[in-house]
Amino acid sequence: MGNGADVQRTLPEAVSHFERSLQLEPNSFENQTLYAHALAKQERWDDAISHFRKAVELKPDSSDAHMNLALVLRQTNQLQEAASEYTEALRLKSATPR
């Protein structure tokens, strides 16, 4: 089982991997999302916001995309926009058949 040091050592490698993936497929929802998550783990909030915004643009009907964006907006005290994204995520989630 890995420890925090392992995660810190492999996170930059993951970021590099996702950067290369985005160069090959810049309009990939999955690549944008994975890269944004890796950036958020490094607390690179502005970069993470940018890539979560792109994910929302690519897949506006994804409640998860809106929720991810809301979470990082909250981290940067962009509370009004975060609330708007939370609301949209909940709206989309409730509209999705179970």
Backbone hydrogen bonds in HBPLUS format (Angstrom, degrees):
<---DONOR---> <-ACCEPTOR-->    atom                        ^
c    i                          cat <-CA-CA->   ^        H-A-AA   ^      H-
h    n   atom  resd res      DA  || num        DHA   H-A  angle D-A-AA Bond
n    s   type  num  typ     dist DA aas  dist angle  dist       angle   num
A0006-ASP N   A0003-ASN O   3.06 MM   3  5.36 122.6  2.40 104.4 118.1     1
A0007-VAL N   A0003-ASN O   3.21 MM   4  6.60 157.5  2.26 152.1 158.3     2
A0008-GLN N   A0004-GLY O   2.95 MM   4  6.21 162.8  1.98 152.2 156.7     3
A0009-ARG N   A0005-ALA O   2.99 MM   4  6.15 144.6  2.12 141.7 151.1     4
A0010-THR N   A0006-ASP O   2.94 MM   4  6.14 152.2  2.02 149.6 156.9     5
A0011-LEU N   A0007-VAL O   2.85 MM   4  5.80 141.2  2.00 151.8 160.7     6
A0014-ALA N   A0010-THR O   2.91 MM   4  6.24 152.1  1.99 152.0 160.4     7
A0015-VAL N   A0011-LEU O   2.91 MM   4  6.21 161.1  1.94 158.1 162.9     8
A0016-SER N   A0012-PRO O   3.00 MM   4  6.23 161.1  2.04 145.3 150.0     9
A0017-HIS N   A0013-GLU O   2.92 MM   4  6.18 156.3  1.98 147.2 154.0    10
A0018-PHE N   A0014-ALA O   2.88 MM   4  6.19 162.7  1.91 157.0 160.6    11
A0019-GLU N   A0015-VAL O   2.90 MM   4  6.13 149.5  1.99 149.0 158.0    12
A0020-ARG N   A0016-SER O   3.06 MM   4  6.36 158.9  2.11 149.7 154.2    13
A0021-SER N   A0017-HIS O   2.95 MM   4  6.25 156.4  2.00 148.0 155.4    14
A0022-LEU N   A0018-PHE O   2.90 MM   4  6.09 153.2  1.97 145.7 152.1    15
A0023-GLN N   A0019-GLU O   3.07 MM   4  6.36 140.7  2.23 140.7 151.2    16
A0023-GLN N   A0020-ARG O   3.14 MM   3  5.08 123.7  2.47  92.7 107.1    17
A0024-LEU N   A0020-ARG O   3.21 MM   4  6.56 146.1  2.33 144.9 153.1    18
A0024-LEU N   A0021-SER O   3.16 MM   3  5.22 123.7  2.50  94.6 108.2    19
A0025-GLU N   A0021-SER O   2.84 MM   4  6.07 154.6  1.91 149.3 157.5    20
A0028-SER N   A0025-GLU O   3.19 MM   3  5.51 148.4  2.30 122.1 119.3    21
A0032-GLN N   A0028-SER O   2.98 MM   4  6.19 165.7  2.00 155.3 159.2    22
A0033-THR N   A0029-PHE O   2.96 MM   4  6.13 160.6  2.00 150.6 156.0    23
A0034-LEU N   A0030-GLU O   2.90 MM   4  6.08 170.7  1.91 156.9 159.2    24
A0035-TYR N   A0031-ASN O   2.97 MM   4  5.98 162.9  2.00 147.8 153.0    25
A0036-ALA N   A0032-GLN O   2.94 MM   4  6.06 159.3  1.98 144.3 150.6    26
A0037-HIS N   A0033-THR O   2.95 MM   4  6.21 156.5  2.01 150.7 156.9    27
A0038-ALA N   A0034-LEU O   3.06 MM   4  6.33 158.7  2.10 146.6 152.0    28
A0039-LEU N   A0035-TYR O   2.91 MM   4  6.21 157.1  1.97 153.0 159.7    29
A0040-ALA N   A0036-ALA O   2.88 MM   4  6.09 155.2  1.94 148.2 155.2    30
A0041-LYS N   A0037-HIS O   2.95 MM   4  6.26 151.3  2.04 147.9 155.4    31
A0042-GLN N   A0039-LEU O   3.04 MM   3  5.12 131.9  2.28  96.5 109.9    32
A0044-ARG N   A0039-LEU O   2.94 MM   5  5.22 170.2  1.95 150.7 147.8    33
A0043-GLU N   A0040-ALA O   2.82 MM   3  4.68 155.8  1.88 104.9 111.2    34
A0048-ALA N   A0044-ARG O   2.90 MM   4  6.11 160.3  1.94 156.0 162.5    35
A0049-ILE N   A0045-TRP O   2.77 MM   4  5.99 160.6  1.81 157.0 162.1    36
A0050-SER N   A0046-ASP O   3.07 MM   4  6.28 160.6  2.11 144.2 149.0    37
A0051-HIS N   A0047-ASP O   3.13 MM   4  6.45 157.8  2.18 150.4 155.2    38
A0052-PHE N   A0048-ALA O   2.82 MM   4  6.04 155.0  1.88 154.8 162.6    39
A0053-ARG N   A0049-ILE O   2.81 MM   4  5.96 153.8  1.88 152.5 159.7    40
A0054-LYS N   A0050-SER O   3.11 MM   4  6.39 151.2  2.20 137.8 145.3    41
A0055-ALA N   A0051-HIS O   2.98 MM   4  6.23 151.0  2.07 139.9 147.7    42
A0056-VAL N   A0052-PHE O   2.95 MM   4  6.25 155.1  2.01 147.5 153.6    43
A0057-GLU N   A0053-ARG O   2.87 MM   4  6.16 153.6  1.94 147.6 155.7    44
A0058-LEU N   A0054-LYS O   2.88 MM   4  6.14 151.2  1.96 148.1 155.7    45
A0059-LYS N   A0055-ALA O   2.90 MM   4  6.09 143.9  2.04 145.5 155.4    46
A0062-SER N   A0059-LYS O   3.07 MM   3  5.71 156.9  2.13 127.3 127.6    47
A0066-HIS N   A0062-SER O   3.30 MM   4  6.64 161.0  2.34 149.1 152.8    48
A0067-MET N   A0063-SER O   2.94 MM   4  6.14 155.2  2.00 148.4 156.1    49
A0068-ASN N   A0064-ASP O   2.84 MM   4  6.03 162.7  1.87 153.5 157.4    50
A0069-LEU N   A0065-ALA O   3.09 MM   4  6.28 161.9  2.12 146.1 150.9    51
A0070-ALA N   A0066-HIS O   2.92 MM   4  6.12 156.9  1.98 145.0 151.9    52
A0071-LEU N   A0067-MET O   2.95 MM   4  6.22 155.5  2.01 150.8 156.7    53
A0072-VAL N   A0068-ASN O   3.24 MM   4  6.58 158.7  2.28 151.6 155.6    54
A0073-LEU N   A0069-LEU O   2.94 MM   4  6.10 154.5  2.01 152.0 160.0    55
A0074-ARG N   A0070-ALA O   2.95 MM   4  6.12 153.6  2.02 147.7 154.4    56
A0075-GLN N   A0071-LEU O   3.25 MM   4  6.53 144.6  2.38 134.6 143.4    57
A0076-THR N   A0073-LEU O   3.09 MM   3  5.31 138.4  2.27 101.0 112.4    58
A0078-GLN N   A0073-LEU O   2.97 MM   5  5.15 162.2  2.01 153.9 148.1    59
A0077-ASN N   A0074-ARG O   3.03 MM   3  4.95 161.5  2.06 110.9 111.3    60
A0082-ALA N   A0078-GLN O   2.90 MM   4  6.06 153.5  1.97 149.9 158.7    61
A0083-ALA N   A0079-LEU O   2.86 MM   4  6.00 158.1  1.91 146.5 151.4    62
A0084-SER N   A0080-GLN O   3.10 MM   4  6.37 151.8  2.18 141.2 148.8    63
A0085-GLU N   A0081-GLU O   2.95 MM   4  6.26 155.8  2.01 149.9 156.0    64
A0086-TYR N   A0082-ALA O   2.84 MM   4  6.13 157.5  1.89 153.4 160.1    65
A0087-THR N   A0083-ALA O   2.92 MM   4  6.10 161.7  1.95 147.8 152.7    66
A0088-GLU N   A0084-SER O   3.01 MM   4  6.28 157.6  2.06 145.3 151.1    67
A0089-ALA N   A0085-GLU O   2.87 MM   4  6.09 157.5  1.92 148.5 155.0    68
A0090-LEU N   A0086-TYR O   2.91 MM   4  6.19 161.9  1.94 155.6 159.8    69
A0091-ARG N   A0087-THR O   2.89 MM   4  6.11 154.8  1.95 147.3 155.0    70
A0092-LEU N   A0088-GLU O   2.91 MM   4  6.10 166.0  1.93 153.1 156.2    71
A0093-LYS N   A0089-ALA O   2.87 MM   4  6.02 154.5  1.93 145.5 153.5    72
A0094-SER N   A0090-LEU O   2.92 MM   4  6.07 158.8  1.96 148.2 152.9    73
A0095-ALA N   A0091-ARG O   3.06 MM   4  6.23 134.0  2.28 138.3 150.7    74
A0095-ALA N   A0092-LEU O   3.21 MM   3  5.03 128.5  2.49  90.0 103.8    75
A0096-THR N   A0093-LYS O   3.27 MM   3  5.31 149.6  2.36  98.1 106.8    76
